[in-house]
Amino acid sequence: MAETRVQNIVGRTNSDRIILALTILAALVLLIPIMWVVGLSFKLNNDLKIDPNSVFRLPYTLKNYIDVISSSSVFRWLLNSLIVSIGSTICILILSSLAGYGFARLNFPYKNIIFIIVLFGLAVPEQAVIVARHQIFSFLKLHNSYPGLILPGLSASFGVFLMTQYFKAIPKEIDEAAMLDNASRFRIFWKVLLPLTIPAQATLGIFTFLGAFNDYWWPLISATKKEMYTITTGIASMQMNFAQTEGLGFLMAQAVFAGLPTLLVYLFFQKYIVTAVSGSAVR
């Protein structure tokens, strides 16, 4: 018995080591493009023209980052992305929480049919409605504006579904106890139930922020003025128009600078991201 246990422990240890080694190898493979971008950002364009393979050899320079800070439009584009991302996140959290509470706790005519219609939004790709959306926003003169960049993302079927399922998982006895204390529906929602959904809201907020910050398709169509570019469309325009004159190093420095907000969001909220990916946020 003792020998069998020892063999099982040794076998499990070896399996864990193999899995760990494969995980580290996969992480290194994924890090190679990031390391390449960072390496390019510290090189002068003239050096890269002479020797494209000099990315990881001296000399290095901070000139590209100085140029980004002093002369680039990246700060305006970054501000636009932050406004759109934060605005979308706040609005989606509010709307999804209210809708989720309504579908999970209230009874109203055709509730199930309406919920199914909402879920149909998960099956409709954005490209299928892009022409109609563009015409509507053109008619309303919302292109090249923050509302024009934020409003299309508020039809968040996933957020409504997530919050509905989370509210359903909360025992209804909590509502009944609050009603015995003469609490109104809104007070039950705001004071009692909403604080219990913080894990789900954090998960939804993180995914919404990252999705809006990295969105390229709709900002490319709606924002045609340079001052209204988001960071994704702005860097893409630099790549298409100025990569040869400004240099790949300058372009990669912009990419590194633009990726910092996403990195900070992950570092501060990695616990919720891991919880969301593991599927344990909704119980």
Order of alpha helices (4+ residues) and beta strands (2+ residues): alpha-alpha-alpha-alpha-alpha-alpha-alpha-alpha-alpha-alpha-alpha-alpha-alpha-alpha
